[in-house]
Amino acid sequence: MQRVSSNGTAGNDAVAPVPLDPATVYRRNGARPWPSARPRVIIVGAGFGGLSAARVLGDKDVDVLVIDRNNYHGFWPLLYQVATAGLEPESVAHPVRAIVRQYSNVSFMMAEVLRVDFAQQVVITAAAALPYDYLILAAGSANNYFGNETLAAHTYGLKDLDDAELLRNAVLANFEYAVSEANQARRRRLKTLVVVGGGPTGVELAGAFVELIKHVLVHDYPMLDMSEARVVLAEAGDTVLATFPTTLQQEAIRRLQAIGVEVRLRSPVAAVENGLVTFGDGSQIEAGVVVWAAGVRAAALADRLGVSQARSGRIPVQPALNLADHPEVFVIGDMAYLESPPRRGQPRAPYPMVAPVAVQMAERAAHNILARIRRKPMKPFRYFDKGNMATIGRRVAVIDAFGIRLSGYLAWAGWLVVHLMLLVGFRNRIVVFLNWAYSYFTYDRGLRLITGAKPPPPGSPVQAAAPTAEARQL
Ligand SMILES: Cc1cc2nc3c(=O)[nH]c(=O)nc-3n(C[C@H](O)[C@H](O)[C@H](O)COP(=O)(O)OP(=O)(O)OC[C@H]3O[C@@H](n4cnc5c(N)ncnc54)[C@H](O)[C@@H]3O)c2cc1C
C-alpha cells in the first residue's frame, strides 16, 4: 500500500501522480465540460472570501471551480473554543461540497494549489494544470514569526482544525502527565501556559484556558495543586486589543486579570525553545505549552506566485481588487494588500485581516468579474466597517461597533448571537448553541478528550516540538 506522510506527500515507495488533463479533472469534479463557451472562474480557497465569491457567482453565466486543500470551510472565530475543549471541531466547520452543490455551475476540488502560471492562465496542483479565464485568489493567512522560524517548531499555532486539536491535546495531556510527575518544578511547568500576542485570538484563548482550568480541570484533578496553574498572556505592545478604543482595552486587561490571566505587557518574546520562553528583557518563563498568536501574514501560496509582495507578504491589488499586470486575476481577503482611504486625519492603512473584509472583497471581486464579462466598468472596493468584538471568559465581551462601545454581559450576549448567526450550517448552529448552554449552566466542558496521536510524555526530547499546521506543510 502507498505510504502517505502527515503532510500529504507520498513516501519513498509511492508512485508519482499522473498529471491529469483539465477536461478530465473538470468532468471528474462534476464541473461543466471544458473547454466551454462560458467563462471559467477558478477560486482558490473556500474560506470566508472564496465561499462568498462562489455564492455571488452561483447560478450566473460562468463555470466556477472552487479549490481548497481541505474539504471544509472553517469558521475561525470559534476555533479557540475547539482548542479549549468547548466545542467539537466538526461544529465550527462545514463541508464545502454541501455548500456549493446548491449551485448548478459551481463545483469543488480538494487540492493544494502549488502555484499559478499567470502567462498561461493555469492554476497548478499536484494532479493537474487547470486553465482559467478569471482567477480569485483567497488562500487566507498563516502565522507570522517575523523571521524567527524556529518559533514554528516550538510553539503551537491556531490557524485550522488540526492546530486546535493539537493544542487541546497538548494542554490536556500535560495535566495528565502532571499527575505522575514527582518533581514539583516540572509539575508546575506542565500546568503553565503562555499565550503570545494580545490580539483578539490571544485574549480569547487566554480567557478560555483560565476558565477551563478554574471550572473544569480543578474538579478533574483534585490531586493537583491548581493554585500553581498559570495562564500568561504576553504582549509586546503596551496594551491588548490594540485595534479597540482605549477604554475597552483597559477594560479587557482589568477583566482578564480579574479571572486570573497574568497579563504581561511590553514583553516581546525573543525566543522559545523546549518550553522555555525568553523575553526581550532576559526574563524567562518555563511553560508546558506556548501558543503563538502574535501575528499573521499572507498564506504561503503568496510567496510562490512570483509577484511583488507588500507588508506581511500580502499581494498589492488595484482598487478593483485585481492585479495591475493581470487584470483577470483578483486577490481578496487576508492575502490582499489594499490601503483604505485616509479617514479623519488618520494615515492610510491596509484593510485589516478580518472576516468582514474578506467577505466584502469577495462580493466586489465577483461582481467585477461579471462586469468585465458584460464589458461594463468595474467598481473600486469600498469597505463597510461593522466593528470589532472579542470575548473575555464566559460572561464578558467587548464590542466596538457603529459608535457603540460596550463591555460586560450585554456585549457577551451580543457576541453569542452574532457568531451563531454567522456560523455556516443549521446543524452547527444547534450543536454550538447546545454546547454553550450546557457549559454555561453546568460550568462543564464535555469535550476534553485527548484524541489522535498523543503528545509525548515530559522529558521526551520531542516534547516541546509543537507541530503547527504550517510546520507540517513546510
Ligand atoms: C483563530 C482565528 C480567529 C479569528 N477570529 C476572527 C474574528 O473573531 N473576527 C474576524 O472578523 N476575523 C477573525 N479571524 C480572521 C478571519 O478568519 C480571516 O480574516 C478570514 O478567514 C480571511 O478570509 P480568507 O478567505 O482570506 O481566508 P480563510 O478564511 O482563512 O480561507 C483560506 C482558505 O484557503 C485554503 N488554502 C490556503 N492555501 C491553500 C492552497 N495553497 N491551496 C488550496 N487551498 C488553500 C485554506 O484551507 C482555507 O480554507 C480569525 C482568524 C483566526 C485564525
The ligand as an SDF file (V2000), in Angstrom:
LIG
                    3D

 53 58  0  0  0  0  0  0  0  0999 V2000
   -8.2000   31.6740   15.3290 C   0  0  0  0  0  0  0  0  0  0  0  0
   -8.7380   32.8020   14.4830 C   0  0  0  0  0  0  0  0  0  0  0  0
   -9.7230   33.6260   14.9880 C   0  0  0  0  0  0  0  0  0  0  0  0
  -10.2440   34.6610   14.2100 C   0  0  0  0  0  0  0  0  0  0  0  0
  -11.2420   35.4540   14.7290 N   0  0  0  0  0  0  0  0  0  0  0  0
  -11.7930   36.4060   13.9620 C   0  0  0  0  0  0  0  0  0  0  0  0
  -12.9040   37.1720   14.4430 C   0  0  0  0  0  0  0  0  0  0  0  0
  -13.3570   36.9850   15.5770 O   0  0  0  0  0  0  0  0  0  0  0  0
  -13.4460   38.1130   13.6150 N   0  0  0  0  0  0  0  0  0  0  0  0
  -12.9620   38.3200   12.3470 C   0  0  0  0  0  0  0  0  0  0  0  0
  -13.5020   39.1510   11.6170 O   0  0  0  0  0  0  0  0  0  0  0  0
  -11.9150   37.6210   11.8660 N   0  0  0  0  0  0  0  0  0  0  0  0
  -11.3330   36.6630   12.6400 C   0  0  0  0  0  0  0  0  0  0  0  0
  -10.2760   35.9370   12.1590 N   0  0  0  0  0  0  0  0  0  0  0  0
   -9.7140   36.2830   10.8490 C   0  0  0  0  0  0  0  0  0  0  0  0
  -10.5770   35.7180    9.7430 C   0  0  0  0  0  0  0  0  0  0  0  0
  -10.8380   34.3490    9.9820 O   0  0  0  0  0  0  0  0  0  0  0  0
   -9.8570   35.9120    8.4210 C   0  0  0  0  0  0  0  0  0  0  0  0
   -9.6500   37.3050    8.2190 O   0  0  0  0  0  0  0  0  0  0  0  0
  -10.6700   35.3590    7.2730 C   0  0  0  0  0  0  0  0  0  0  0  0
  -10.8260   33.9680    7.4370 O   0  0  0  0  0  0  0  0  0  0  0  0
   -9.9930   35.6750    5.9410 C   0  0  0  0  0  0  0  0  0  0  0  0
  -10.7140   35.0790    4.9130 O   0  0  0  0  0  0  0  0  0  0  0  0
   -9.9380   34.4770    3.6540 P   0  0  0  0  0  0  0  0  0  0  0  0
  -10.9890   33.9700    2.7310 O   0  0  0  0  0  0  0  0  0  0  0  0
   -8.9590   35.4570    3.1680 O   0  0  0  0  0  0  0  0  0  0  0  0
   -9.1060   33.2550    4.2610 O   0  0  0  0  0  0  0  0  0  0  0  0
   -9.6220   31.9500    5.0140 P   0  0  0  0  0  0  0  0  0  0  0  0
  -10.9920   32.1100    5.5270 O   0  0  0  0  0  0  0  0  0  0  0  0
   -8.5600   31.6090    6.0020 O   0  0  0  0  0  0  0  0  0  0  0  0
   -9.6360   30.8580    3.8730 O   0  0  0  0  0  0  0  0  0  0  0  0
   -8.4810   30.4730    3.1960 C   0  0  0  0  0  0  0  0  0  0  0  0
   -8.7110   29.0920    2.6030 C   0  0  0  0  0  0  0  0  0  0  0  0
   -7.6770   28.8320    1.6660 O   0  0  0  0  0  0  0  0  0  0  0  0
   -7.2530   27.4980    1.8030 C   0  0  0  0  0  0  0  0  0  0  0  0
   -5.8780   27.4250    1.2990 N   0  0  0  0  0  0  0  0  0  0  0  0
   -4.7840   28.0570    1.7670 C   0  0  0  0  0  0  0  0  0  0  0  0
   -3.7200   27.7930    0.9940 N   0  0  0  0  0  0  0  0  0  0  0  0
   -4.1500   26.9840    0.0090 C   0  0  0  0  0  0  0  0  0  0  0  0
   -3.5160   26.3720   -1.1170 C   0  0  0  0  0  0  0  0  0  0  0  0
   -2.2260   26.5520   -1.3840 N   0  0  0  0  0  0  0  0  0  0  0  0
   -4.2580   25.5700   -1.9120 N   0  0  0  0  0  0  0  0  0  0  0  0
   -5.5740   25.3610   -1.6600 C   0  0  0  0  0  0  0  0  0  0  0  0
   -6.2230   25.9280   -0.6130 N   0  0  0  0  0  0  0  0  0  0  0  0
   -5.5190   26.7330    0.1970 C   0  0  0  0  0  0  0  0  0  0  0  0
   -7.3900   27.2100    3.2910 C   0  0  0  0  0  0  0  0  0  0  0  0
   -7.5350   25.8200    3.5320 O   0  0  0  0  0  0  0  0  0  0  0  0
   -8.6640   27.9880    3.6400 C   0  0  0  0  0  0  0  0  0  0  0  0
   -9.8220   27.1850    3.5460 O   0  0  0  0  0  0  0  0  0  0  0  0
   -9.7450   34.8800   12.9100 C   0  0  0  0  0  0  0  0  0  0  0  0
   -8.7440   34.0460   12.3890 C   0  0  0  0  0  0  0  0  0  0  0  0
   -8.2480   33.0120   13.1620 C   0  0  0  0  0  0  0  0  0  0  0  0
   -7.1900   32.0930   12.5960 C   0  0  0  0  0  0  0  0  0  0  0  0
  1  2  1  0
  2  3  1  0
  2 52  2  0
  3  4  2  0
  4  5  1  0
  4 50  1  0
  5  6  2  0
  6  7  1  0
  6 13  1  0
  7  8  2  0
  7  9  1  0
  9 10  1  0
 10 11  2  0
 10 12  1  0
 12 13  2  0
 13 14  1  0
 14 15  1  0
 14 50  1  0
 15 16  1  0
 16 17  1  0
 16 18  1  0
 18 19  1  0
 18 20  1  0
 20 21  1  0
 20 22  1  0
 22 23  1  0
 23 24  1  0
 24 25  2  0
 24 26  1  0
 24 27  1  0
 27 28  1  0
 28 29  2  0
 28 30  1  0
 28 31  1  0
 31 32  1  0
 32 33  1  0
 33 34  1  0
 33 48  1  0
 34 35  1  0
 35 36  1  0
 35 46  1  0
 36 37  1  0
 36 45  1  0
 37 38  2  0
 38 39  1  0
 39 40  1  0
 39 45  2  0
 40 41  1  0
 40 42  2  0
 42 43  1  0
 43 44  2  0
 44 45  1  0
 46 47  1  0
 46 48  1  0
 48 49  1  0
 50 51  2  0
 51 52  1  0
 52 53  1  0
M  END
$$$$
